[in-house]
Amino acid sequence: MSTLSFRSSFLEEYTARAPLALAIERTLECVILAEHEFRSPVLDLGCGDGLFASVLFGDRLDTGIDPDPHELREAARTGAYRELIRCYGERIPKPDGSFQTVLSNSVLEHIPDLRPVLNEVFRILSPGGVFYFTVPTNDFETWTVINQLLIRAGLRGISDRYRRFFNRFWRHYHAYDAGTWRALAAGSGFRVVEVARYGAPRVALVDDALAPLALPSMLLKRLARRWVLSPSLRRVLLRPFRGLFSAWLSPVRHPDGCLAFIKAVKSQAASL
């Protein structure tokens, strides 16, 4: 049984290859996930275009799944996966107990019906296998620029409507506190051994403020299937600011963080 290695320059790579708003959040997730062991075989649930895996891991993952064929084509170009499968998370074409580790990074909140997916992850994990997932908490939409302005203006009714709009816009079907996410995993048979919050409110606010600046990158992603035209140029342009970014993001873990990392284990005694 082997374990995957990790790269190190998460901030440098992500700021070079993605808009800043996305790079900030993903860098935090890379730092937290790199503290943990990924035993092969590993499945990436909702792998998307493969950018995250290619920045985080120094080795190829065994399998990535995603329902979007365009994203899978991009994931194939990264070389981050040995195998890519087009499917949804509730019906993964693998036998029981196929994987030692499953990763789901900022994916579960976008799935309308979670229970079948969580049950399927439990099925494909071997006894003792680990499920790592990251998700926003219900504080994520609270610490946005517009919502904070509405709260400070005393417009709480409008604030409530704005937060609902925010989640609809980003297709967040699930906006829960960390305890509820823990309970959801436990409801599918997992033993939750770690819950960590990350992304301090100040980081979430700046991240939200930067989101409109990502619109050109979002358009480029649709047209050219990439976020940035010249990663090498961006790497050079942002190099003087990298130290400031790194200091500002520390510490990654925060007791009032707007995002949650959860490590859930399938019991050794669980039957397949």
Protein Blocks (a to p, Z undefined) as FASTA:
>chain_A
ZZddddfklmlmmmmmpcfklmmmmmmmmmmmmmpccddddddehklnolmmmmmpmbdc
fbdcdfblklmmmmmmnopafbdcdddfklccbdehkbfbdcdehklmmpmblmlmmmmm
mmmpcehiacddddddfklmmmgfklmmmmmnopamlmmmmmmmmmmmnopabdcdfklm
mmmmmmnopacfbdcdehifklmmmmmmmmmmmmmmmmmmmmnopabfblmlmmmmmmmm
mmmmmmmmpcfbdfkbcbdcddddddfklcZZ
